[in-house]
Amino acid sequence: MQIYNTLTRRKETFTPIEPGRVRMYVCGMTVYDYCHLGHARVMVAFDVITRYLRARGYDVTYVRNITDIDDKILKRAEENGESIEALTGRMIDAMHEDEGRLGVLRPDAEPRATRHVAEIVAMIQTLIDKGYAYAASNGDVYYRVRKFAGYGKLNNRDPDDMRAGARVDVEELKEDPLDFVLWKAAKPGEASWPSPWGPGRPGWHIECSAMSTCCLGETFDIHGGGPDLTFPHHENEIAQSEAATGKPYVNTWMHAGAVRVQHEKMSKSLGNFFTIREVLEHHDPEVVRYLLVASHYRSPINYAPDSLADARKSLERFYNALDGVALEGVETPGDVDPSFDRRFIEAMDDDFNTAGAISVLFDLARELNRARKEAPEQAPALAAELKRLGSVLGLLQQEPAVFLKGGVGELPLSEAEIEARIAERAEAKQARDFARADAIRDELAALGIVLKDSREGTSWVFEAPGV
């Protein structure tokens, strides 16, 4: 298995520290608001990675942290007139609901910063004792960047180049503009915890160093996150952790690609910022998941109406192939050509190449369609194999008929009313009243009900208008 390592900037053969076991940590959400599409990309990418590693027989411990205290949380709680605990609890529940709808499996552990303050304080004290950190006169504690010889190695950047653009706020008492905060002294009325340096709260970067070490050990296999975390967050994690323990922090660094909206950076200021729940109000969750899975995890994804429509069409091809095939009692692939499984593994072993894996699924669906016409006795085993491989990507687990009816939300007409309009249209066509038939199609299309004619008759899907 080859995995691209951001640290070395090349693919490397993956060899876990402990044979047969993988320890993985992914930076999670700061829970002051609902999760957005960028969060969905990271959630789904590392869900697929976890599913595949387990499918290959690894015992995976997947940890994804929750930042439940920081400046944004304090500000939002004050704006809402609610406690920090109420805000973060509500957002954590919403996060779990969103990821559940996307088919994302819950991580094995979700450590929260507020529940690991003791470990964070202990790590900061270790850094002070070793000369890598210092307490300022205002109660803040800073990391001494130039003390750590390897600073910049994850991003291939020289500290001197970084120093040129660094800023020092008036209230900060840094020795060097590059130094970053480990402990923030509390302002009057702010949430705080006791420490040797006075009441305060952890800085963002130290949280992950302490929680990952607590959950997975001083050195572990994989650390992942979004594309915006390589600097400064992950660079600072390396500096903190390796200075504190004297050991390599992580063997393989992985970063998911960005989500762009109609080829532009997603931004509230551009009006193209969407939360997961806003998107799922208008689109089947599996369609959104497919869009996120169909591209390689390191590639950027373009979120646009056309890309969602293409994702739905792709899933329809799979579900049309599966529709009507009885799978009762079919527990193994049976006599299915083993090359499908081999090629799927080859693709996923190549840095989790989901695009290549999905191309294998399309080949399998074509073979299933052929078998349904020419050798029906082979169809159940092929369908079972398609669902089995699809499950590794978190796809193709719905009942085909349910998916093919399509859409989310309430139908504008009952199914009986839709079928009646389809029958009325068929009668109009039989009478060669094509204008009337087209008018019925257009009326239904305006309601989001799209008709699809075939030799077997007319079917329909509901495509809710949306973002």
Helices and strands as residue ranges (DSSP letters): E 2-5, E 10-13, E 21-26, H 37-55, E 59-64, H 71-80, H 84-101, G 113-115, H 117-129, E 133-135, E 141-143, G 145-147, H 159-164, E 180-185, E 200-202, H 204-216, E 220-225, G 227-229, I 230-234, H 235-245, E 250-255, E 259-261, E 264-265, G 268-270, H 276-280, H 285-294, E 301-303, H 305-322, H 339-349, H 354-374, G 376-378, H 379-392, H 400-405, H 415-430, H 434-446, E 449-454, E 457-462
